[in-house]
Amino acid sequence: MSRKRNTVDDLNNAQHLRLADFIRQALDLNESAASLAGEIVPFKRDFNAGISTIELDSSVGVAPFLIYHYLLEQTNEAGKTGAELFQVDLKTLERAALIDSPGPRIMAHAVAGDEAFILATTPATHRALTGEDPSAGGMMSPNLTADPESAAAIRSEAAAKLVEALADANQLAAAWLAAVRAGEIEAGAHTGDGDFIEFNQAETALALYVLDDRSIKDLLNVLNLMIESAKRLSESKSGNGAT
């Protein structure tokens, strides 16, 4: 039992060292692979592919990175080789950057023997590290209109659609939470406040999307404005009723 655990730990340590060496070379860091390896946290591990994360201090603050790792010649349960998964993920990430869609942004990728690696980060971190104008690209806000009638129509239509979208999003969130809790019950575990879960690939993309400072900024502004306005309206009505 102890020997088996040691073997697994040795394999994980060796893998972390290879991931760390890739990061060190990709970002031209002065730190040793050994020092970086201790900071790597696994997100997802499959038979022939995995995703890990690491946070590094940079000129723009703490920067989160994802490290995709592939065993090119190994085949998973779905019959896909690591090489196929690598090519699919690489093309997907490159396409996302091209059209500026949500999701991770590639910083570097490499093939070494029978392994391949992709280093990615959030769109916001990518823009900061590459010196890109934060206001460049992405979805453009609708042009401002000075026509009160047009503005009123836009507000009504957008508000109605937001109600539907938020209701749908809340249902999806409830379904996701239920699935997480069901998995915890089956595994005999519990995710309490401050704990974390292991992400699958879609959840990793969602997490990075939420972390991007442009992704839901306008939505949060709308929600804050709605809540604050509703509170003030309620207080105003209460005050008028009291007098």
N, C-alpha and C positions, 0 to 999 in steps of 0.2 A: 504493500500500500504506500509506504513512504517512498520507495524507489520510483513507483509510477508517478507520484506527485512531483518528485524531483525531476523526472523526465519531462513532464508537461511544463513545469516551471522553466526548465532549461530551454525548451523549444520556444516558449513565449519570450524569454529574455533574448534569445538569439534573433527572433523576429523583430523585436523592438529595436535591437541594435541595427538591423538592416534598414528599418524604417527611419531611424534616427540618422543614419549615415546618408540616406537619400535626402532628408530634410536639410542636413548640414551642407551638402553640396548644392542643393537646389537654391537655397537662400544665401549661400556663401557665408556661413556662420563660422565664427572662430571657436565655438564650443565643441567639445569632443562628443562623439556619438554616445559614449557611455553616460555623459551628463544629461544629454537630451532624452535618452531612452527612458529614464526614470519619470519623465514628465508626460509620456505618451499614455493615453487612456483608450482602451478598446471601445468602439461603439457597436460594431457588428462583426461577427466571425462566421463565415460559411466555410464549406469544405475547400473551395479554391479561390475565395475572395474575402476581403474584409475591409472595414473602415475604422480608422482610429482618429483620435483628435489630440491636439496639443495647443496650448496657449503660450505665446512667446512675447516678451517685451520687445517693442519696436519703436521707431522714431515717431509713430503715430499713436502710441499707447499699447495696451495689451491687444495682441492680434490672435484671433482663433484660426486654426488651420485644420483641414481634414486631410488625412492620408489614406488614399485608396491603394490597396495592395492585392496583387493577383498572382496566383500560381498558374502560369500559362498552360502547362501541359496537363493539369489536373481537370477532371470533369465532375460537374456537380450532379445532383439528383435529377435535374431537368435535362441532362445531356449536354449542357453548355460547358465548353472549356473556359479556362481562365483567360485565354487569349481572346476568345469571342466576347467575353464580358468586358475585358479591357477596351476593346475596339468600340463596343456599343457605348460604354460610359464616356470614353474620350470624345466620340462624335456628339453625344448628347450635351456634354459640358461645353464643347466648342460651339455648338449651335446656340446654346443658351447665351453665351457671351456675344455671339454675332447679332442676335436679335434683342439682346438686353432683357431677356425674360428672367423671372425669379429663379433662384438656385445658386449653387456654388460657382465660383469663377476659378479657372485653372491658373496656377502660378507656374507649374512645371510638371513634366512627366518624363519617365525614363523606362527603358527596358534593360534589365541586367540578367543575362543568362536565362533561366526559366522563370524569372519573376518580372513583374512590371509594377510601376508606381505612378500615382497621380497625386500632386499636391494642389489643394484648392482652398479657397477662403471665401468669406462673405463678399458680396458685391461692394459693400461699403469699404471693407478693409482693402480689397483689390484696388479700388479707386484711389484710396489714400496712399497706398504703397507705390503705385505706379504714377502718382502725380496727376491723375485724371481729374478734370473739373467735376466736382460733385454734382453740379447742376446739369452736366452734359448727359445726353442719352436718356433712356428710360421713357416711361409714359409721360406725355406732356399734358399739363392741365388744360382744360378747355379755355378758350379765349374769354376774357372778361367782357361782359356786355354792359353798356350804359342804358339799355332799353329796359325800363322797369317791368314792362309786360313780359318780355322774354325772360328776364331774370326770375320772375314769379313762376312762370311755366317750368323753367329748369328746376327750381327748388321743389315744386310739387312732384314732378316726375321723378327726380332723383330721390326724394324722400320716400316715395312709394316703393321704388326699386330697392332702396336700402333696407326697408322693413322686410321685404321678401328675402334679400340676401343674408341679412343678419339672422333671420329665423332659420334659414337653411344652414348657415354656419353653426348656429347653436345646436341644431339637431346633429350635425356631423361631429361636433365637439362632444356631445353627450354620448354618441355611439362609440367614439374613440375612447373616452374615459371608461365606459362600460367594458370595452374589450380589454383595456389595460387591467382593470380590477378583476375581471374574469381570469386573466392570465395569472395574476397574483394569487388568487384563490387556488387555482390549479397547481401552482408551484409552491403553495404554502408560504408565500412571502407577502409583504405589505410595504407599499410605498407611502411613507409618511411625509410630513412637511420637511422640506430640505433634502429629501432623498432624490435619486434620479433613476431613470429607466434606461435600458439599452435601446437605442434607436435602430429601426430598420432604415433602408435607404430613403424611402419616401419621407419618413419622419425627420431624417437628417436634413433633407432639402427644405422641409417646412420650418425647422428650427432656424436654419440659416436665413430663410426668407423673412422670418419675424425679426431676426437680429439686424437685418439690413435697415439702416436708418431711413430709407426712402419707401420701403414696402407698404407700411400701413400708417405712415405719418398723417396723411390727410384724413384717414378714417378715425384715428385717435383724436385729431383736432375736432372733427365733427361730433364725436361722442362726448368729448369734454364740453363743447359748446352747448350741445343738447341738454346735458345733465345740469350744467350751471344755469342755463336759461330756464329750465323746468323748475329748479329750486327757487329761483328768484320770482318766477311767476306764482308759485305756490305761496311763498312768503308774502308777496304783494296782496294776494287774495285773502290770506289769513288776516293780514293787517287791516284791510278794508272791512272784513267781516267783523273784526273786533271793535271797530269804531262805529 
